Amino acid sequence: MSNKISTYKDLIVWQKAILLVTEIYTITRNFPMEEKFGIVNQLNRAVVSIPSNIAEGWGRESSKNYLQFLRISRGSLMEVETLILISKNLKYINEDIYLLISKGIEEVGRILQGLIKSIQQKIEITGNT
């Protein structure tokens, strides 16, 4: 089996982000109906933005553009983290769900930060724009 990355779908961070999307969509189904256009909408849009920006950045022509999309993805991850905490504080999710989702957020964040660092180094070394 090859470890060669030929598409964004081969990236572990993209795969983990897709899992996070699934988990968030699953838990938000149980949120109060009055939050459908509030926290649920915001949370779902933010979490979908994470793997979407990783994929979109992959398709860009330059490392600098890719890096910008990865940073947008990281920003969306922070937004999800904030909204999950708010959801816990409002008792829309319990502590166990909060901890499970937080663990996934931390994992995606670590991998994403590593990818960002790697692309930054590539730009510095090669001068690749």
N, C-alpha and C positions, 0 to 999 in steps of 0.2 A: 504494500500500500504506500502510495506517495504522499508526502506532506506538502507537495507543491500547491500553491494557492493560485488558481487560475480564474476565479471569479469571487465576487464579494460573498457569495453563499458559502465559500470555503472558510471564511473568517470566523473563528470561534466567537468573537465579540458580536458579530451579526447574528449567529445562531443563538447565543445566550439572550440577545436583545429580543429576538422573535419569541423566545420562551417567556420573557418578561411581559411582552405584549399580551400573550395568551393568558397569563396569570392575572394581569390587571383587568382585562376584559371579563374574565370569569368572576372576579370579586366584585366588580362594579355592577354586575347584574343584580346584586343583592342590596345595592344602595337605595335609599328612599327615592320614591318617584319624583319628589320635588327637586331632587339633585340631578335629574336627567340632563338638564341644560346648564347645570352649574358645574360642580366638581367632577361629575362623571364625564361630561363632554370635555372639559379641560384636561383631565387625567388621561382619557383615551387618546386625545389628539397629541398630547405630549409624549406618551409612551410609543405611539406609532412613529413619531418623528425620529426616534432613536435609530432603529434599523433602516428607516427610509433614508436618512441623511448619510448613514454609512454607505448604503448602496449608491446613492446619487453621487457622493464624493468619489467613489470608486470609478464611476463612469466619466469623470472629468479628465481633461487633457493634461493637467499639471499637478504636481505634488502640492503646490501651494493651495490650489483650489481644493484638493482632497483634504488637506489639513483644515481648511476653513469649515468644510462640511463635518469633519470629525469634531471640531470644537462646537459647532451648532448641536450636534448629537449629544455632546457632554452637557451642554446647557439644558437640553431637554431632559436629560437624566436627572439633573439637579431639580428641575421643576417637578418631575415625578416624585422624587424623594420628599420634597416639600409638601406636595398634595397628599401623599400617603400619610405623612405625619398629621396633617390637618384632619384627614379621614379617621385616623385613630383617635385623635383628640375629640372629635365629634361622635365617637363611638359607632362609626359606620363599619369599622373593622375591629376585631379583637387583637389583643397583644400578640398572639401566636401568628396570625396572618401578617400583622405588621412586621414581626421579626423575620418571617419567611420572605416577604417582599423586600425588606431592607437588605437581607443577605444577597438576594439576586441583584439588587441595585448596586451594592458594593462590589460584587463580582464583575458586573458589566463595567463599572467605573474603573476598576483596576486594569482590566484588559484594554479598555478604551484609552486610558492614560498611557499605557505601554505602547499602543499603536501610534498615538499622537507623538510621543517621544521619538519613536523609530522614524516616523516621517520627517520630523523636525531635523533629526540627525542626517537623514538622507539629503535633505535640502542643503544643510550646512556643508556636507562633504562634497556633493556633486554640483552645488549651485543650481540644482534643478528647479526651474520655475514651473 
